[in-house]
């Protein structure tokens, strides 16, 4: 008996991949908080300029948990950059 494969739209991500994305975002968020990245303004600026577009796209993800983790990470960046300026 042959099973039909589910039609997957371009850009769709399976539930397992969504979980991995969420865990990576959580890990980066925790590392940012614990590392005290705000003490190195050049490094923080480099990270922000390179990855801000990706984080913006992830903040509009259709999975709510991923959008929340992305917004938490963006908030950490804003808090850290506020200490610099």
Secondary structure, DSSP 8 states (H G I E B T S, - for coil): ---------TT---HHHHHHHHHHHHHHHHHHHHHTGGG-HHHHHHHHHHHHHHHHHHTT-SSHHHHHHHHHHHHHHHHHHHHH-
